[in-house]
């Protein structure tokens, strides 16, 4: 038997042992020596190990993947070049990887990413799947690797919207939180990659009972949300004679030179608002006890300095409450005239206007009232909604008790 035939025979015997799930330090050492002597056999070794990993037996998978990790240490470029083939073979598995199989797999992916990050794109769907693993350690390790990819190689997530949506609907709260963090990080670089996840992220932010998840979803939604975004409706609000105006170069008050009639483009039609016929009139008479309760509820919103100004008006242009700097009356009239008039028990009918120096948010409260708040431009809209939601719910109940909504 020639030297080459002898090496081939030794190689085949070691592979057979690995296929049985039997591996030892001596076998691994012998295999590595064979490959050093015959480097042309390295691709065959990688393919053979990958085929073993594509089968459902746990012990052979772990043994093969451990050897593949050894190969990645010695021949990182060759193993990295073979990653696409490895991933394709893993797709033939009848069962998903369990936690014991994921451990060496994540180790392999991490090694490849350190030296060849561009090669790991094909592994992203599998890593997103690992975020839902029953083992918390696996979820954490997959998250760390995915966050590195999202930070440095966000394009790797293209065409993975389906997998990201699955993560957002996962069983584990930390899976959803990590999904929101990953989406937010991608959106910092290129929001178009993850734009299809916006509705789900926004729904988690507005409706999920877990505070931590709502917070992360709010951060992600802020990064996905267009600079001027209207909840539920596509509304372009024209607040000046010119269609475009730089609010950071003109004072906000002086920029509101509105004609007698301006238009609001709403998805349900094109409406004209006669602003010359409208004005904000003095407060309605409110029972003193109800007034105190409403004032206390609004003062809670002002705590912490996030909100600079609060105005509560009804749809008949009657001022119910005001605290902080005055918001331009013409803008208030415009907001009242275009906000959805349907009763909104979940407080989703909102208008958000983001300016260079401030944010203005109008929220329908019940059927007859609108809350308008003003904040600095540096305040996260998502965090602001998180702050407002519970306060608005209480405020709605108080207005109902007072017969104002």
N, C-alpha and C positions, 0 to 999 in steps of 0.2 A: 504494500500500500504506500503510495507516494505521500510526501509531507502534506501536500495540499488536501489530498483525500482524507488523511488522518485528521486534519484541522476541521474539515467539513463534517466528518463523522462526530467529532467532539461537540461541534456547534449544534448539530441536530439533537444529540443526546441531552444537552443542557436545555434546549428549547422544549423538549418533551417533558423534562422534569418540571420546568416552569409551568407548562400546560396542565400538569397535575396539581399545581399549587405548591409544589415542593421546590423551595429555593434555599440555598445556603450561601454563606459567605465564600466558601471555596468554589461553588459553582459560578457565582457572580464574578469572582476574581479570575477564574479560568476563562470565562466568556470575554472579559475585558482584555485579557492577554491575547486571546485568539484574534480579536478585532484590531488590536495594536499590530499584530503580525500580519494580518490580512485586512487592511482598511476597506478594501472593496466589498467586504461582507457586511459592512455597517448598515447600508440601506436594507439588506435582507433581514438583518437582526431587528431593525426598527419595525419593519412590516410584520415580521413574525410575532413580535411582542404586541403590536397593535391588533392583530387578528385575535390573539388570546384575550385581549381586553374587550373585544367586541362581543364576547360570549357572556353568559349571565352568571357563571360561577364566580363566587366572591374571591376565594383564595387564589385561583389563577390570575384574576384581574390584579389583585394587590401585588402578587409576586412579579407579574410582568411590568406593572407600573413602577415598582421600586427599581427594577433593573433599568427601565427607561430613564428614570431619574439619574442613575449612575452614568448612563450614556450622555445625558444632557450636561452633566458636569465635565465629561471628557471631550465630547464632540457637540458643543452647543449649536454651532451653525448647521450641522447636518440634521440634528433633531428638530431645530426650529423650521428648517425647510420642509420637514416631513409632517408638521403639525396639521396641515389641512387634510392630509391623508389619514392621520390618526383620528381627527374629528369625524371625518366621513365614515370611517369604520365603526366608530362608537354609535353612530346613528342607527346601526343595524341591531343594537341591543334591544332585547324584548322588555327589559326593565330599566328604570332610571337608576343612576348610581346611588348607592346607599352611603351612609356617613363614613364607613370604613374605607370605601372605595374613593370617596371624594378627597380624603386627606392626602394621599400621594398624588392625586390628580392636580389638586391646587398647588402642591409643591412644584410639580412639573410646570404648570402654567406660570407660576411666579418666576421660576428660573428663566423661562423663555422670554417673559416680558422684560426682565432686567437687561437682557442683552439685545433683544430683537422685538421691541414693542409693536412694530408694524405687523409682525406675524400673528399677533394674538387676536386679530379681528374675528377669525372664524370661531374662536372660543367664547365670544361674548354671549350668544344665546344660552349656552350651557352654564355660564357663570351666573346669568340672570336667573336661571332655573335653580341654581344652588342657593339663591337668596331665600328660597322657600323650604330649604331642607329642615327636617325635624331637629337637627342638631344645631344648637346656637353657635357653637364654635365654627362650624362649617359656614353658617350664614355670615358670621363676622369676617372670616377670612375672605370669602367671596366678595363681600362689600368693600373691604380695603383694596382689593385688586381692581374691582370695577371703578372705584373712585379715582384711582390712579389713572386708569384708562380714560375716564370721563374728563379728567383734568388735562391730560397731555395728548390724548388721541380721541377727541370726541367724535370724529368721523367714523370710528369703529362701531358706533351705535346706529348708523344709518340702516334703515330697513329692519329695525328691531322694535318698532312701535308696539307690535302685538305682544312681544315678550315683556316690554315695560308695562303695558296695561295689565298683564297678568300679575305682575309684581304688585301693582297698586291695588289689586283685588285679592291679595294673598291672605292666608289665614292668620299669620303672625303680624302683630302690630309693628314690630321692629323691621319686618320685611317691607311693609308699606312705607315706614319712615325712611328707611334706607333708599327705597325706590324714589321717593320725593327728593332726597338729597342728591342722588345721582342725576335725576332729571334737571334739578336746579343748576348743578355744576355744568352739565352739557349746555343748558340754555344760556349760561354766561358767555359761552364761546359762539354757539350757533343754535339759536332757539328753533330754527326750522327743522332741525333733526328730530326734535321731540314735540313739535307743535300738535301732533295728533293725540298727545296725552293730556292736553290742557283741560278738556271738559272733566275728565276723571280727577285730575289734581284739584280743580276748582270745587268739585263736589265734595271731595274729602275735606277741603278747607272750610267749606260752608256748613257741612252737615255731620261730620264724624264726631262722636262724643269724646274721643281721646284728645286731650289738650296738646300733647307732644306731637301727635300726628297732624292735628290742625295747624300747629305752628309751622312745621316743616312744609306742609302743603301750601301754606300761605306764602312762605319764602319762594317756593318753586313757582307758584302762580304769578307772583310779582315779576319774575324773570321771564316768564312765558307771555305775560299779558302785554299787548301793544301799549305804546305810550299813552294813547288816549283810548280807553276801553270802557264800553258801556255794558253793564250786566243785562243779559237777555235780549237787548235790542241793539241794532246798529244805528247809532245816532251821531250825527255830526252837528255839533253845536257851534253856530256862528255868533260870536260875541263881539265882533267888531266890524267896521265897514269893509275892511279888507279880509279876504278869506284866511290869510296867514298873517300872524303878528308875533314879534319877538317879545314875550312878556318879561324877559330879563332885561330888556333895554328901555322899556316904558313902565311907568307905575301902573299897577293893576287897575286902580280906579280910573285913571285917565284913558286907559285903553278901551274902556267900555263905552264907546260912542256909538250907540245903537240907533238905527233908523226907526221910524215909526212902526214899520213892519219888517220883521226878519223871518227867516224860514228855518225849519228844523227838518232834516231829511230822516224820516223814520221808515223802517222796513214795511210798515203797513200802509204807507201813503205819504203824500206831501202836503203839509199843513202850514198855514200862515197864522202868525200870532200877532194880534194888534196890541202892541205894548203901550201905545199911547192911551189906551182905554183902561189900563190896569195900574194899580199901585198897591203897595203894602200898607195896610191901614193899622191903626192901633190895636192893642191886645183886646181879645174878648174878655168879658167879665168871667172869672173863674172862681169857684168856691175857694176860700182861703186855705182850707185843709188840702184840697186837691192841688192847689198852686204850690204849696210848700213841698208836697211829695214830688211833684214834677221837677221843681227846682233842685231838690236834693238828688234826684236821679241823674239830672244833667251835670250837677257838680261832681258826681262820681266820675263821669267821663273826662272832666277837665283835670282830674288829679294826675300827676306824673308829667305834665307838660307836653304830652304828645299832641293834644288837641288845643289849638289856640283860640278858636271861636266856635260857638254853637248857636244855631238859630233854629227854632221850632215854629213852623207856620202851618196853617191849614190850607186846603185847596181853594178856599175863598179869599186867599191873600190876607188873612188875619194873622197878626203876629201873636204867638202864644208864649214864647219865651226867647230871650236873647242874653248871651253872656260872652264877653270878649269883644274884639274889634268888629265893627260893622262890616257886613258883606254887602257889596253893591246891590241896591234894590232892583236894578234892571236885570242883573244876573239871577237874583232870587226869582223874579217873575218868569224869566226864561226857563229856569229849572222846574218850577211848578207847572208851567204850561206844557212841558214835553214829557215829564215823567209819567210812566204807565199809571193810569187811573184805576186799574183793577186792584181790589184788595189783595194784599200779599202777606199771608200769614208766616212765610219763611223769610221775609225781608230780603228778597233777592232782586227786587226792582230798584236798581241803583244807577246813578250816573256818576262817573269819575272823570274829573278834569285835572290832568297833571300839567303843571306849569313849571317854568324854570325856577321860580322862587316859592311856589306853594302848591298844595293839592287841595281841591275842593270836592267833597263827596256829598251827594244828596241821596237820601234813603227814604223810601216810602214807609211810614209807620201806620199800619192799619189802613183804613179807607179814606180818611179825611186829613191826615197830617203828613208833613214832610220834615225830616231832620236834615239840616245842612251843617256840615262841619268843615273847618279850615285847619290845615296843618302845614308845617314846613315841608319843603320839597324833599328833605332828607328822610322823611318818615316813610317806612315801608307801608304800602297800601294793604298788603296782606296782614301785617301786624295790626294795622288800624282796624280792619274789619274784625279781627280776632278780639280786639278791645271793645268794639262797639256791639257785637252781636248780643251778648247777654243784657247789656244796658238797654238796648233797643227793645228787647223782649219785655223787660220790666216797664219801660216807658209806655209801650203799647197797652199793657194791662192798666196802667194808671189813667191813660187817656180814655180807655173804655169806661172805667169807673166814673170818670168826670163827664161822660157823655160827649166827648170831643172826637170820637172816632167810631 
